[in-house]
Amino acid sequence: GITWTPARTGITVTPVACALERFVPTGGKGRLLWTGPIGKERKHLVLRTSTDDGKTFGSGKTLSTDFAAYSETAVLKDNSVGVLWERGTKTGYEFITFTRVNQDWVLAP
């Protein structure tokens, strides 16, 4: 906690547990990855990226438009990104799903 900066206003996110991970693409600049559902209905799981250490995040890339709840991310040995998340067709708690995306998908606009 010694190196924390003062708090500042950020983007509004759905109030469920979301995931944040540091990702350094091969030969590229490091960034933060955030996954979580958007909207009050807990639908539409997205992955957002920040290239300025979390000061700003992009609008996000869709991982799923289904109901979604808790998510966790991990950078895998091949530099792809794994997302473990709760999903469903009626609620966000019917299934546990693992989605893997490669770094090209993460980095594409």
N, C-alpha and C positions, 0 to 999 in steps of 0.2 A: 503494500500500500504506500510505500514511501514515494514511488514514482508516478502515482496517479495524477492526472490533470484535473482541473476543476470540471464539474459536471456541466453539460450543455444540452440544449434541446436537440432531439434527434427525430427520426421518423417514427410514426405511430405504428406499432406492431400488434398483432393479435395477442391477447394475454394468456398464452399457453407457453409451455417450455419449448424453446427453439434452440437451434444449435449455432455455434460460432466456431470457426476453425481458421487457422492461418494456413495459407496455400501458397507455395512458391513454384510456379510452373517451370518446366525445364527451360533454362536460358532466359527466363523472364523475371519481371518484377513481382515481389510478393504482394499478396492481397489477403483480405479477410473474406471468408465465405459465411453467409448467414442463410439458414433454411428455416422455414416456418410457413404456416398457412396465413393467407391474407383474408380479410373480411370477417364480419361478425359470425358467419355461419361455420367457420372453421373448414372452409373449402379452399381449394386452389393452393397447393403447396408450391412454393417458389424457392429458388436459390438466388440470393442477391450477392453482389460483390462490391468490395470497397478497395480502392487503390490508394487511399489516403488515411490508412490506419483507423477506419471507422468514423471519420468525420462526416462522410457522405456514403450512401449506398445507391446502386443502380435500382431501377424499377423491378428487376427480377426476371428470371427465366422460369417458365412453367415446368415443374416436374410432374404434376398431376392436377386435374381439375376436380377430382373426387374429394369427399370429406377427408380431412387430415387433422391429426392431433400432434402429439409429441414427435420430435425428430432429433436425430443425432448424426453428425457428419464425421468422417475420418478420411484423411489423405492416405491412399493405399500405396504399396511399394512401387507400383508402375506409374505413380503420379496421377492416377485416376482418383475420383472422389466417390466414396461410398456414402449413401444416405440411408439410414435405418429409420423407418417412420411408421406411425400408426395411420391406418386409412380405413375407409369403408364406403359403402354405397348408401347407407342410411344414417350412420354416425361415423365419427372418426376413430372408433375403437373396435372395429370388427376384425381387422387383419394387421399383422406386422409384415412390412414389406421392405426389401432391400433393393435400392436402385443404385446402379453404378453409372457414372458419366465420365467420359474421358476429358482430358484437359483441353482439347480443341473445342468441345462443347461449352466448357466453362468459360473459355476465353473469347468465344465468338460473340459479336455484338447482338 
